[in-house]
Amino acid sequence: MNIELSDPLTLPCGVEIPNRLAKAAMTEGLADPSGEPNRDLARLYGIWSDGGAGLLISGNILIDGDHLERPGNVIIDKEPRPEMIAALRDWSSAATRNGNQFWAQISHAGRQTQKAVNPRPKAPSSVKLGLPGGQFGEPVEMTQADIDIVIEGFVRCARVVKSAGFTGVQVHAAHGYLISQFLSPRSNQRNDSYGGSLENRASLLLEVVAQVRAEVGAEFPVAVKLNSADFQKGGFAFEDSIRVAKWLQQAGVDLIEISGGTYEQPKLLGVEGIEAAEPQNVAESSLMREAYFVDFALAMQSEVSIPLMVTGGFRQRKVMQDALDGGAADIIGLGRPMCVDTDAPNQLLSGTAELQRYEKTVQLLPNWASFIQKVSLIRAVASFAVQYWYYAQLLSIARADQANRSLSVFSAVIILTKHEKSWLKQRRKYLSR
């Protein structure tokens, strides 16, 4: 198979993605306290549209304002006001100004909602996150009525974004958010039709996909972000992921993005959590050294024919090309590189051999302190602090049209902490009106 990064990809629904590079979903934290997108988001996505990716996927758009992934999320938890529709249209118009696709990632955080947002978040079961620091509250097990409301929320959100000019949706079923929580036997300990067997644990996802598809129609892209595995003992395993992928193919999904991990085991960041990652039954190749989930995708491609998107770790053009040629991926997702080099897709399409690896220099602790990072808790804290550096770059691009490469990780943590605290304060004022 000889596929070029510049080749278009035609999805099962008939929609064409102009090339094989995508800006993967990354949380922006830039919405107004009302949950509406603003000029910052439109400016950021306009710049990314200029960057050359055939597909842009938004950060989490939350279907429930009480269950945010982080302060600053866009929120569509009711029928929108005209002002909200106008803001969404401004966002989608900027994000598609170069003829690329722009999909809304729709999500519900479940128990991974910060305590500052909701101290008693709803979840499949009352199983608290196993993280130190007290940032997450005690979850409340969802009732059938709660589940019905969640399904309605996904459908409403899909309908709204389609009407506002988005060209597709991605249902977030990975990274330990609500649907991912239902998929995992570690966090889903229910004894009703949504718990127990994998068929039952996958029923929420499949119901959401079926009803979203019925709402948006057969010619509108519906994608799913799915964990290859949670990498936790007793969690969602790769064998489960393959079975769910087969069901999603039968349900008419147009694209599956393969990722992995949760807050407890942040494999999506290329790092280990507090506990060692649970090994998975998948053969490793040389590509695995760079791209975190490519071998899982390669194994999955032998089981399904649905297009797959793989995100995480890609920096070398050759590795991306090998993933396409070897059948591991139909589209390559770029995350962190586009937080700094917004034209990374254009660089690759013009022949650049390798994107810059900022993770080699962006660190919370100096190189001489590497021995300290062997402590799992410190390593996890340092990894999330580095993630704040990338969040701060999005803030800089949105407001100054360029990244701030000289920013230290410590400064980024301070900037983002202040930004989020201010947003939460304004959010409470907005809700109390």
VOMIKOL-645970 format. One record per residue: x, y, z of N, C-alpha, C, O in turn. Coordinates in steps of 0.2 Angstrom, whole numbers, m for minus. Example, Ala and Ser with C-alpha at 12.3 -4.5 7.8 and 13.67 -1.06 7.14 Angstrom:
VOMIKOL-645970
66  m28  39  62  m22  39  66  m16  39  71  m17  42 .
64  m11  35  68  m5  36  64  0  39  67  6  40 .
END
This chain:
VOMIKOL-645970
4  m6  0  0  0  0  4  6  0  9  7  4 .
3  11  m5  7  17  m5  2  23  m4  m1  25  m9 .
2  25  2  m2  31  4  2  37  6  7  36  10 .
1  43  3  5  49  4  1  53  9  m5  52  10 .
5  57  13  1  61  18  m4  66  15  m8  68  18 .
m2  68  9  m6  72  5  m13  69  2  m17  73  m1 .
m13  63  2  m19  59  m1  m25  60  3  m25  60  9 .
m31  61  0  m37  62  3  m40  55  6  m37  50  4 .
m44  56  11  m47  50  14  m55  50  13  m58  55  16 .
m58  46  10  m65  45  9  m68  41  15  m66  35  15 .
m72  44  19  m75  40  24  m81  36  22  m84  37  17 .
m84  31  26  m89  27  24  m96  31  22  m100  29  18 .
m96  37  26  m102  41  24  m102  45  18  m107  48  16 .
m96  45  15  m95  48  8  m91  55  9  m89  57  4 .
m90  57  15  m87  64  16  m79  62  15  m76  57  17 .
m76  67  12  m69  67  10  m65  71  15  m66  77  15 .
m60  69  18  m55  73  22  m49  74  17  m46  69  14 .
m47  80  16  m42  82  11  m35  79  11  m32  78  6 .
m33  77  17  m26  74  18  m26  70  24  m31  69  27 .
m21  66  25  m20  61  31  m18  64  37  m15  60  41 .
m18  70  38  m16  73  45  m21  77  48  m25  80  45 .
m22  76  55  m27  79  59  m24  82  65  m19  80  68 .
m27  88  67  m26  91  73  m30  87  78  m36  88  78 .
m27  83  82  m31  79  87  m34  84  92  m32  90  93 .
m39  81  96  m43  85  101  m38  87  107  m35  82  109 .
m38  93  109  m34  95  114  m38  101  118  m41  105  115 .
m39  100  125  m43  104  129  m40  111  128  m34  112  129 .
m45  116  127  m42  123  126  m43  127  132  m39  131  134 .
m49  126  136  m50  130  142  m51  138  140  m49  142  144 .
m54  139  134  m54  146  132  m61  149  131  m62  155  129 .
m66  145  133  m73  147  133  m75  153  138  m71  153  143 .
m80  156  136  m83  161  141  m86  157  147  m87  152  147 .
m87  161  153  m90  158  159  m97  155  158  m99  150  161 .
m100  157  152  m106  155  151  m106  148  147  m111  145  146 .
m100  146  145  m99  140  141  m99  141  134  m98  137  130 .
m99  148  132  m100  149  124  m93  150  122  m88  153  125 .
m91  148  116  m85  149  112  m84  157  111  m89  160  110 .
m78  159  110  m77  167  110  m72  168  104  m70  163  100 .
m70  174  104  m65  176  98  m58  172  99  m55  171  94 .
m56  171  105  m50  167  106  m50  160  103  m46  159  100 .
m56  157  104  m56  150  101  m57  151  93  m54  147  90 .
m60  156  91  m61  157  83  m54  158  80  m52  156  75 .
m50  163  84  m44  165  81  m39  159  81  m35  157  77 .
m39  155  87  m35  149  87  m36  144  82  m31  141  79 .
m42  142  81  m44  137  76  m43  140  69  m42  136  64 .
m44  147  68  m42  149  61  m35  148  59  m33  147  54 .
m31  149  64  m23  148  63  m22  141  62  m18  139  58 .
m25  137  66  m24  129  64  m27  127  57  m24  123  54 .
m32  131  55  m35  129  48  m30  131  43  m29  128  38 .
m26  137  44  m21  139  40  m15  134  40  m11  134  35 .
m15  130  45  m9  126  46  m9  120  42  m3  117  41 .
m14  118  38  m14  113  33  m17  106  35  m17  102  30 .
m19  105  41  m22  98  43  m29  97  39  m33  102  38 .
m30  91  36  m36  90  33  m42  90  38  m48  90  36 .
m41  88  44  m46  88  49  m44  91  56  m38  90  58 .
m48  95  58  m47  98  65  m53  95  70  m58  95  68 .
m51  93  76  m56  90  80  m55  95  86  m50  96  89 .
m61  98  89  m61  102  94  m59  99  101  m59  92  101 .
m57  103  106  m57  100  112  m64  98  115  m69  99  112 .
m64  95  121  m70  93  124  m76  98  124  m75  104  126 .
m81  97  121  m87  101  121  m92  97  126  m94  91  124 .
m93  100  132  m97  96  137  m104  96  136  m107  102  135 .
m107  91  137  m115  90  137  m118  92  143  m124  92  143 .
m114  93  148  m117  94  155  m112  99  159  m107  98  160 .
m115  105  160  m111  110  164  m109  108  171  m104  112  173 .
m112  103  174  m110  101  180  m104  96  180  m102  93  185 .
m102  94  174  m97  88  173  m92  90  168  m92  88  162 .
m88  95  170  m83  98  165  m77  94  165  m75  91  171 .
m73  94  160  m67  91  159  m62  95  163  m57  93  166 .
m62  102  162  m58  107  165  m62  114  165  m66  115  160 .
m60  118  169  m63  125  168  m61  128  161  m56  127  159 .
m66  131  158  m65  134  152  m68  130  146  m67  132  140 .
m71  124  148  m74  120  142  m80  124  139  m83  128  142 .
m81  123  132  m87  125  129  m92  120  132  m91  114  132 .
m98  123  133  m104  119  136  m110  119  132  m112  125  130 .
m113  114  130  m119  114  127  m124  109  131  m124  103  129 .
m127  111  136  m131  107  140  m139  109  140  m142  106  144 .
m140  113  135  m148  115  134  m148  117  127  m143  118  124 .
m155  119  125  m156  122  119  m152  129  119  m154  133  123 .
m148  130  114  m144  136  114  m148  142  113  m153  142  109 .
m145  148  116  m148  154  114  m145  156  107  m141  153  105 .
m149  161  104  m146  164  97  m139  166  98  m135  165  93 .
m137  169  103  m130  171  104  m125  165  104  m119  166  101 .
m127  160  107  m123  154  107  m122  151  100  m117  149  98 .
m128  151  96  m127  148  89  m123  153  85  m119  150  81 .
m123  159  86  m119  164  82  m112  163  84  m107  163  80 .
m110  162  90  m103  161  93  m101  154  90  m95  154  88 .
m105  149  90  m103  142  87  m101  143  79  m97  140  77 .
m106  147  76  m105  148  69  m98  152  67  m95  150  63 .
m97  157  71  m90  160  70  m84  156  71  m80  156  67 .
m85  151  76  m80  146  78  m79  142  72  m73  141  69 .
m84  139  70  m84  134  64  m82  137  58  m78  134  54 .
m84  143  56  m82  146  50  m74  148  50  m71  146  45 .
m72  150  56  m64  151  56  m61  144  55  m55  144  52 .
m63  139  58  m60  133  58  m60  129  52  m56  124  51 .
m64  131  47  m65  128  41  m63  132  35  m65  131  29 .
m60  138  36  m59  143  31  m54  140  26  m54  144  20 .
m51  135  26  m46  132  21  m49  126  18  m45  122  15 .
m55  124  19  m58  119  16  m57  112  20  m59  107  17 .
m55  112  26  m54  106  30  m60  105  34  m64  109  34 .
m60  99  36  m65  96  41  m64  99  48  m59  100  50 .
m70  100  51  m69  103  58  m75  99  62  m81  100  61 .
m73  94  66  m77  90  70  m78  92  78  m72  94  80 .
m83  92  81  m84  93  88  m83  87  92  m87  82  90 .
m79  87  96  m78  81  101  m83  82  107  m82  87  111 .
m88  78  107  m93  79  112  m92  74  118  m90  68  117 .
m93  77  124  m90  73  130  m94  74  136  m98  79  137 .
m93  70  141  m96  71  148  m90  68  153  m88  62  152 .
m88  72  158  m82  70  161  m83  64  167  m79  61  169 .
m90  64  169  m91  59  174  m87  60  180  m86  66  183 .
m84  55  183  m80  56  189  m74  59  189  m71  61  194 .
m72  61  183  m66  65  181  m67  72  181  m64  76  178 .
m72  74  185  m74  81  186  m71  84  192  m71  80  197 .
m67  89  191  m64  92  197  m69  94  203  m74  96  201 .
m67  93  209  m71  94  215  m73  102  215  m78  103  217 .
m69  106  212  m70  113  212  m76  115  207  m80  120  208 .
m77  110  203  m83  111  198  m89  107  201  m95  110  201 .
m88  101  204  m94  97  206  m91  92  211  m87  87  209 .
m92  93  218  m89  88  223  m93  81  223  m90  77  226 .
m98  81  220  m102  74  219  m104  72  212  m110  72  210 .
m99  71  208  m101  70  201  m104  63  200  m103  59  204 .
m108  63  194  m111  56  193  m107  52  189  m103  54  185 .
m107  45  190  m103  41  187  m107  34  186  m112  33  189 .
m104  29  183  m107  22  183  m108  19  189  m113  17  191 .
m103  20  194  m103  17  201  m100  22  205  m96  27  203 .
m101  21  212  m98  26  216  m90  24  218  m89  22  224 .
m86  24  213  m79  22  213  m75  28  212  m75  31  207 .
m72  30  217  m68  36  217  m61  35  213  m59  30  213 .
m59  41  210  m53  41  207  m47  39  212  m47  42  217 .
m42  35  210  m37  33  214  m31  38  213  m25  36  212 .
m32  44  214  m27  49  214  m26  53  220  m31  55  223 .
m20  55  222  m19  59  228  m20  66  227  m21  68  221 .
m21  70  232  m22  77  231  m29  80  233  m30  86  234 .
m34  76  233  m41  78  234  m44  82  229  m48  86  231 .
m42  82  223  m45  86  218  m51  84  215  m55  87  211 .
m53  77  216  m59  74  214  m63  72  219  m61  69  224 .
m70  73  219  m74  71  224  m77  64  224  m74  60  220 .
m82  62  228  m84  56  229  m90  55  224  m95  59  224 .
m90  51  219  m95  50  213  m101  47  216  m101  43  221 .
m107  49  213  m113  46  214  m115  41  208  m115  43  203 .
m118  35  210  m120  31  205  m126  33  201  m131  36  204 .
m126  33  194  m131  36  190  m137  31  190  m136  25  191 .
m143  34  190  m149  31  189  m151  30  182  m147  33  178 .
m156  26  180  m158  25  173  m160  32  171  m159  34  165 .
m163  36  175  m165  43  172  m159  47  171  m159  51  166 .
m154  46  175  m147  50  173  m144  48  167  m142  52  163 .
m145  41  165  m142  39  159  m146  41  153  m143  43  148 .
m152  41  154  m157  44  148  m155  51  147  m155  53  141 .
m154  55  152  m152  62  151  m146  63  148  m145  67  143 .
m141  59  149  m134  59  146  m135  57  138  m132  61  134 .
m139  52  137  m140  50  130  m143  56  126  m141  58  121 .
m148  59  129  m151  65  126  m147  71  125  m147  74  120 .
m142  72  130  m137  77  130  m132  76  124  m131  81  120 .
m130  70  122  m126  69  117  m129  70  110  m127  73  106 .
m136  68  110  m140  69  104  m141  77  103  m140  79  97 .
m143  80  108  m144  88  107  m137  91  105  m138  95  101 .
m132  89  108  m125  93  106  m124  91  99  m121  96  96 .
m125  85  97  m123  84  90  m128  88  85  m125  90  80 .
m134  88  87  m139  92  83  m137  99  82  m137  102  77 .
m135  102  88  m133  109  88  m127  111  84  m127  116  80 .
m121  107  85  m115  108  82  m116  107  74  m113  111  70 .
m120  103  72  m121  102  65  m125  108  62  m123  110  57 .
m130  110  66  m133  116  63  m129  123  63  m131  127  60 .
m124  122  67  m119  128  68  m113  128  63  m108  132  64 .
m113  123  59  m108  123  54  m102  118  55  m97  118  51 .
m102  114  60  m97  109  61  m98  104  56  m104  103  54 .
m93  100  54  m94  96  48  m94  88  51  m94  84  46 .
m94  87  57  m94  80  60  m94  81  67  m93  86  70 .
m94  75  70  m94  74  78  m90  68  80  m89  63  76 .
m86  69  85  m83  63  88  m85  62  95  m85  67  99 .
m88  56  96  m90  54  103  m84  52  107  m81  48  105 .
m83  55  113  m77  54  117  m79  48  122  m82  49  126 .
m76  42  120  m76  36  124  m70  34  127  m69  28  128 .
m65  38  128  m58  36  130  m56  40  136  m60  45  138 .
m50  39  138  m46  43  143  m50  44  150  m48  48  154 .
m54  39  151  m57  39  158  m63  43  159  m65  44  165 .
m66  46  154  m72  51  154  m78  46  155  m77  40  155 .
m84  49  155  m90  45  157  m91  39  153  m91  33  156 .
m91  39  146  m92  33  143  m87  28  144  m88  22  144 .
m80  30  144  m75  26  146  m75  23  152  m74  17  153 .
m78  26  157  m80  24  164  m85  18  163  m84  13  167 .
m90  19  159  m94  13  158  m91  7  155  m93  1  157 .
m86  8  151  m83  2  147  m79  m2  152  m77  m8  151 .
m76  1  157  m71  m2  161  m74  m5  167  m78  m2  171 .
m73  m12  168  m75  m15  174  m72  m13  181  m75  m14  186 .
m67  m9  180  m64  m6  186  m68  m1  189  m69  0  195 .
m71  3  185  m75  9  187  m82  8  186  m86  12  189 .
m84  3  182  m91  1  182  m93  m6  185  m91  m11  183 .
m96  m5  191  m98  m11  195  m105  m12  196  m107  m14  201 .
m109  m9  191  m116  m10  191  m118  m17  190  m115  m21  188 .
m124  m18  193  m127  m25  192  m134  m25  188  m138  m29  188 .
m134  m19  184  m140  m19  179  m138  m20  172  m133  m23  171 .
m142  m18  167  m141  m19  160  m135  m15  157  m133  m16  152 .
m132  m11  162  m126  m7  160  m120  m9  163  m115  m6  162 .
m120  m14  167  m114  m17  170  m113  m24  169  m118  m28  167 .
m107  m27  171  m106  m34  171  m102  m36  164  m96  m34  164 .
m106  m39  160  m103  m41  153  m100  m35  149  m103  m29  150 .
m96  m36  144  m94  m31  140  m100  m28  136  m100  m22  135 .
m104  m33  134  m110  m31  130  m114  m25  134  m116  m20  131 .
m115  m27  140  m118  m22  144  m115  m16  145  m117  m10  145 .
m108  m16  147  m104  m10  148  m103  m6  142  m102  0  143 .
m104  m9  136  m103  m5  130  m110  m2  128  m111  2  123 .
m116  m4  131  m122  m2  129  m123  6  129  m127  8  124 .
m120  9  134  m121  17  133  m118  20  127  m121  24  124 .
m112  18  126  m109  20  120  m113  18  113  m114  23  109 .
m115  12  113  m118  10  107  m125  14  106  m127  15  101 .
m129  15  112  m135  19  112  m134  26  110  m137  29  106 .
m128  29  112  m127  36  110  m125  36  103  m128  41  99 .
m121  32  100  m119  32  93  m125  31  89  m126  34  84 .
m130  26  91  m136  25  87  m140  31  86  m143  33  81 .
m141  34  92  m146  40  92  m143  46  89  m146  50  86 .
m136  47  90  m133  53  87  m133  52  79  m135  56  75 .
m132  46  77  m133  44  69  m140  46  67  m140  48  62 .
m145  43  71  m151  45  68  m153  52  68  m157  54  64 .
m150  56  72  m151  63  73  m148  67  67  m151  71  64 .
m141  65  66  m137  69  61  m138  67  54  m136  70  49 .
m140  60  53  m141  58  46  m135  53  44  m130  54  47 .
m136  50  38  m131  45  36  m125  48  33  m120  45  32 .
m126  55  30  m120  58  27  m116  63  31  m112  66  28 .
m117  63  37  m113  67  42  m108  63  46  m111  58  49 .
m102  64  46  m97  60  49  m98  59  57  m99  64  60 .
m98  53  59  m99  51  66  m93  47  68  m92  42  65 .
m89  50  72  m82  46  74  m83  45  82  m87  47  86 .
m78  40  84  m78  38  91  m70  38  93  m66  36  89 .
m69  41  99  m62  41  102  m62  35  107  m66  35  111 .
m58  30  106  m59  24  110  m52  22  112  m47  22  109 .
m52  20  119  m45  18  122  m44  11  119  m48  6  118 .
m37  10  117  m34  4  115  m35  m1  121  m36  m7  121 .
m33  3  127  m34  m1  134  m33  5  139  m31  10  137 .
m35  3  145  m34  8  151  m28  7  154  m25  12  157 .
m24  2  152  m18  0  155  m18  0  163  m13  2  166 .
m24  m2  165  m24  m3  173  m27  m10  174  m31  m13  170 .
m24  m13  180  m26  m20  182  m34  m20  183  m37  m16  187 .
m37  m24  180  m45  m25  180  m48  m20  176  m55  m19  177 .
m45  m16  172  m48  m11  168  m50  m14  161  m50  m20  159 .
m52  m9  156  m53  m10  149  m47  m13  146  m42  m9  145 .
m47  m19  143  m41  m22  140  m42  m21  132  m47  m20  129 .
m36  m23  129  m36  m22  122  m41  m27  118  m44  m26  113 .
m42  m33  121  m46  m38  118  m53  m35  118  m57  m36  114 .
m55  m31  124  m61  m28  124  m62  m23  119  m67  m22  116 .
m57  m19  118  m57  m13  113  m58  m16  106  m62  m13  102 .
m55  m22  104  m57  m25  97  m64  m26  97  m67  m25  91 .
m67  m29  102  m74  m31  101  m78  m25  101  m83  m25  97 .
m77  m20  105  m81  m14  104  m80  m11  97  m85  m8  94 .
m74  m11  95  m73  m8  88  m77  m12  83  m80  m8  78 .
m78  m18  83  m82  m22  78  m89  m20  79  m93  m19  74 .
m91  m19  85  m98  m16  86  m99  m9  83  m105  m8  80 .
m94  m5  84  m95  2  81  m95  2  74  m98  6  71 .
m91  m3  71  m91  m4  63  m98  m6  61  m101  m3  56 .
m101  m10  65  m108  m12  63  m113  m7  64  m118  m7  61 .
m112  m2  69  m116  3  70  m115  9  65  m119  14  65 .
m111  8  60  m110  13  55  m106  19  57  m107  25  54 .
m101  19  62  m96  24  63  m92  25  58  m90  20  54 .
m90  31  56  m85  33  51  m78  32  52  m74  31  47 .
m76  33  58  m69  33  60  m68  32  67  m72  34  72 .
m63  28  69  m61  27  76  m54  30  77  m50  28  74 .
m54  34  82  m47  36  84  m45  32  90  m48  31  95 .
m39  29  89  m36  24  94  m32  28  99  m27  32  97 .
m33  28  106  m29  31  111  m28  27  117  m29  20  116 .
m27  29  123  m27  25  128  m25  28  135  m23  34  135 .
m27  25  140  m26  28  147  m31  32  150  m36  33  147 .
m30  34  156  m35  38  160  m31  43  164  m25  43  164 .
m34  47  169  m31  51  173  m26  47  178  m21  49  179 .
m29  41  180  m25  37  184  m19  34  181  m13  33  184 .
m19  33  174  m14  30  170  m13  33  164  m16  31  159 .
m10  39  164  m10  44  158  m5  42  152  m1  45  151 .
m7  36  150  m3  33  144  m4  38  138  1  38  134 .
m9  42  138  m10  46  132  m5  52  132  m4  55  127 .
m2  53  138  4  58  138  11  55  137  16  58  137 .
11  48  136  17  45  135  21  43  141  27  42  141 .
17  44  147  21  43  153  17  37  157  11  36  156 .
20  35  163  17  30  167  13  34  173  15  39  174 .
8  31  175  5  33  181  8  31  188  14  29  188 .
4  32  193  7  30  200  8  23  200  13  21  203 .
3  19  197  4  12  197  8  10  190  7  14  185 .
11  5  190  14  2  183  9  1  178  3  m2  180 .
10  2  172  5  0  167  4  m7  166  9  m11  166 .
m2  m9  166  m4  m16  165  m2  m18  157  m4  m15  153 .
2  m23  157  4  m26  150  m2  m28  146  m7  m30  149 .
m2  m27  139  m7  m29  135  m5  m34  130  1  m34  128 .
m9  m38  127  m7  m44  123  m7  m41  116  m12  m42  112 .
m2  m38  114  m1  m35  107  6  m35  105  10  m33  109 .
8  m37  99  15  m37  97  17  m30  96  14  m26  93 .
24  m29  98  27  m23  97  31  m23  91  34  m28  89 .
31  m17  88  36  m16  82  40  m10  83  40  m7  88 .
45  m8  79  49  m3  79  45  4  80  48  9  83 .
39  4  77  35  10  76  33  12  84  32  18  85 .
32  7  88  30  8  95  35  12  99  32  16  103 .
41  13  97  46  17  100  44  24  100  46  28  104 .
41  26  95  39  33  94  31  34  95  29  39  99 .
27  31  91  20  32  92  17  27  97  17  21  96 .
14  30  102  12  26  108  7  20  106  7  15  109 .
2  21  101  m4  17  100  m4  13  94  m9  10  92 .
2  14  90  1  12  83  1  4  82  m2  2  78 .
4  1  87  4  m7  86  m3  m9  88  m5  m14  86 .
m7  m6  93  m14  m8  94  m18  m7  88  m22  m11  86 .
m17  m1  85  m21  0  78  m19  m5  73  m24  m7  69 .
m13  m7  72  m11  m12  67  m15  m18  69  m17  m22  64 .
m15  m20  75  m18  m27  77  m26  m26  76  m29  m31  74 .
m28  m20  77  m36  m19  76  m38  m19  69  m43  m21  67 .
m33  m16  64  m35  m16  57  m36  m23  54  m39  m24  49 .
m33  m28  58  m34  m35  55  m41  m38  57  m43  m43  54 .
m44  m34  61  m51  m36  63  m57  m32  61  m62  m34  60 .
m55  m26  59  m60  m21  56  m58  m18  50  m52  m17  49 .
m63  m15  46  m61  m12  40  m63  m4  41  m61  m1  36 .
m65  m2  46  m67  5  47  m60  9  48  m55  7  50 .
m60  15  45  m54  19  45  m52  21  52  m56  22  57 .
m46  21  54  m43  22  60  m38  28  60  m35  29  55 .
m39  32  65  m34  37  67  m30  36  73  m33  33  78 .
m24  37  72  m19  36  78  m16  42  80  m13  46  76 .
m16  43  86  m13  50  89  m8  48  95  m10  43  98 .
m3  52  95  1  51  101  8  49  100  10  43  98 .
13  54  100  20  52  99  23  54  93  29  54  92 .
19  54  87  22  55  81  26  61  80  23  67  82 .
32  61  78  36  67  76  40  66  69  41  71  66 .
42  60  68  45  59  61  41  57  56  36  53  56 .
42  61  50  38  60  44  38  52  42  33  50  40 .
44  49  42  45  42  40  40  38  44  37  33  41 .
40  39  51  36  35  55  28  35  53  25  30  53 .
26  41  52  20  43  50  18  39  43  13  36  42 .
23  40  38  22  36  32  22  29  33  18  26  29 .
26  26  37  26  19  38  20  17  41  17  11  39 .
17  21  46  10  19  49  5  19  43  0  14  44 .
5  23  39  0  23  33  1  17  29  m4  14  27 .
7  17  26  9  11  22  8  4  24  6  0  21 .
9  4  31  9  m3  34  2  m5  36  0  m10  39 .
m3  0  35  m10  m1  37  m12  0  44  m17  m2  46 .
m7  3  48  m9  4  55  m14  10  56  m17  10  61 .
m13  14  51  m17  20  52  m20  23  45  m16  22  40 .
m26  26  45  m28  29  39  m27  37  40  m27  40  34 .
m26  39  46  m25  46  47  m21  47  53  m22  43  58 .
m16  52  53  m11  53  58  m14  59  62  m15  64  60 .
m15  58  69  m16  63  73  m10  67  76  m6  63  79 .
m10  73  76  m5  77  79  m8  81  85  m13  85  84 .
m5  81  91  m7  85  97  m2  90  99  m2  96  97 .
3  88  103  7  93  106  11  97  101  12  103  102 .
13  94  95  17  98  90  13  104  88  16  110  87 .
6  104  88  2  109  85  1  114  91  m2  120  89 .
3  113  97  2  118  102  8  123  101  7  129  104 .
13  122  98  18  126  97  19  128  89  19  134  88 .
20  123  85  21  124  78  14  123  75  12  118  73 .
10  128  74  3  128  72  3  126  64  m2  123  62 .
8  126  61  9  124  54  12  118  53  15  116  47 .
13  114  58  16  107  58  13  103  52  17  100  48 .
7  103  50  5  99  44  8  101  38  10  97  34 .
8  108  37  11  111  31  18  109  30  21  108  25 .
21  109  36  29  107  36  29  100  34  34  99  30 .
25  95  36  26  88  34  24  87  27  27  84  23 .
19  91  25  17  90  18  22  93  13  22  91  7 .
26  97  15  31  100  11  38  96  11  42  98  8 .
38  91  16  44  87  16  48  87  22  53  84  22 .
46  91  27  50  91  33  50  84  36  46  80  37 .
57  82  38  58  75  40  55  74  47  53  68  49 .
56  79  52  54  78  59  52  84  62  55  90  61 .
46  84  66  44  89  70  48  90  76  51  85  78 .
49  96  78  53  98  84  50  94  90  44  94  91 .
54  91  94  52  88  100  53  92  107  59  92  110 .
48  96  108  49  101  114  49  97  120  52  100  125 .
47  91  121  47  87  127  54  86  129  55  84  135 .
59  87  125  66  86  127  68  91  131  73  90  136 .
65  97  131  68  103  134  63  106  139  64  109  144 .
56  104  138  51  107  142  50  102  148  47  97  147 .
53  104  154  52  99  160  51  103  166  53  109  167 .
48  100  171  47  103  177  53  103  181  55  108  185 .
57  98  181  63  97  185  69  97  180  68  95  175 .
74  100  182  80  100  178  83  93  177  81  88  181 .
87  92  172  90  86  170  94  82  176  93  76  177 .
97  86  180  101  83  185  97  80  190  99  76  195 .
90  82  190  86  79  196  82  73  193  77  71  196 .
84  70  188  81  64  185  80  59  190  75  55  189 .
84  58  195  83  53  200  77  54  204  74  49  206 .
75  60  205  69  61  209  63  59  205  58  57  208 .
63  59  198  57  58  194  56  50  194  51  48  191 .
61  46  197  60  39  197  54  38  202  51  32  202 .
52  42  207  47  42  211  40  43  207  40  48  204 .
36  38  207  30  38  203  26  44  204  24  47  199 .
25  46  210  20  51  211  23  58  209  20  62  205 .
30  59  210  33  65  207  33  65  199  32  70  196 .
34  59  197  34  58  189  27  60  186  27  64  181 .
22  58  190  15  60  187  14  67  188  11  70  183 .
16  70  194  15  77  195  18  81  189  16  86  187 .
25  79  188  29  83  183  26  82  176  26  87  172 .
23  77  175  20  76  168  14  80  167  13  83  162 .
10  81  172  4  85  172  6  93  172  3  97  169 .
11  94  175  14  101  175  16  103  168  15  108  166 .
19  98  165  22  99  158  16  100  153  16  104  148 .
10  97  155  4  97  151  2  105  151  m1  107  146 .
2  108  157  0  115  158  4  119  153  2  124  151 .
11  118  152  15  122  147  12  122  140  11  127  137 .
9  116  138  6  116  132  m1  119  132  m3  123  127 .
m5  119  137  m11  123  138  m9  130  137  m13  134  134 .
m4  132  141  m2  139  140  m1  142  133  m2  148  132 .
2  137  129  4  139  123  m3  140  119  m3  145  114 .
m8  137  120  m14  138  116  m17  145  118  m20  148  114 .
m16  147  125  m18  153  127  m14  159  123  m17  164  121 .
m8  158  123  m4  162  119  m5  163  112  m6  169  109 .
m6  158  108  m8  158  101  m15  161  100  m15  165  96 .
m20  160  105  m26  163  104  m26  170  105  m30  174  102 .
m22  173  109  m22  180  111  m16  184  108  m16  190  107 .
m11  180  106  m5  184  103  m3  181  96  2  184  93 .
m7  177  94  m6  174  87  1  169  86  2  167  81 .
4  168  92  10  164  92  11  161  99  9  164  104 .
15  155  99  17  152  105  22  156  108  26  160  105 .
23  155  115  28  158  119  33  152  121  33  149  126 .
38  151  117  43  145  118  47  146  124  50  142  126 .
48  153  126  53  154  131  49  153  138  53  154  143 .
43  152  138  39  151  145  42  145  148  42  140  146 .
43  146  155  45  140  159  39  136  161  33  139  161 .
40  130  163  34  126  166  31  129  172  25  129  173 .
36  131  177  33  134  183  28  140  181  23  141  184 .
31  144  176  27  150  175  20  148  171  15  151  173 .
20  143  167  14  140  164  9  138  169  3  139  169 .
12  134  174  7  132  180  4  138  183  m2  137  185 .
8  143  185  5  149  188  0  152  184  m6  154  186 .
1  153  177  m3  156  173  m10  153  172  m15  155  173 .
m9  146  171  m15  142  170  m19  141  176  m26  141  176 .
m16  141  182  m20  140  188  m24  147  190  m30  146  192 .
m21  153  188  m24  159  189  m30  159  184  m36  161  186 .
m29  157  178  m34  157  173  m40  153  175  m46  155  174 .
m39  147  177  m44  143  179  m48  145  185  m54  144  185 .
m44  147  190  m48  150  196  m52  156  194  m58  157  197 .
m50  160  190  m54  166  188  m60  164  184  m65  167  185 .
m59  159  180  m65  157  176  m70  154  181  m76  155  180 .
m68  150  185  m73  146  190  m76  152  194  m82  151  195 .
m73  157  196  m76  162  200  m81  166  196  m87  167  198 .
m80  167  189  m84  170  185  m90  166  183  m96  168  182 .
m89  159  183  m94  154  181  m99  154  187  m105  154  185 .
m97  154  193  m102  154  199  m106  161  198  m112  160  200 .
m103  166  197  m107  172  196  m112  172  191  m118  174  191 .
m110  169  185  m115  168  179  m121  163  181  m126  165  180 .
m119  158  185  m124  153  187  m129  156  192  m135  154  193 .
m127  161  196  m131  163  201  m135  169  199  m139  172  203 .
m135  171  193  m139  177  191  m146  175  190  m150  179  188 .
END
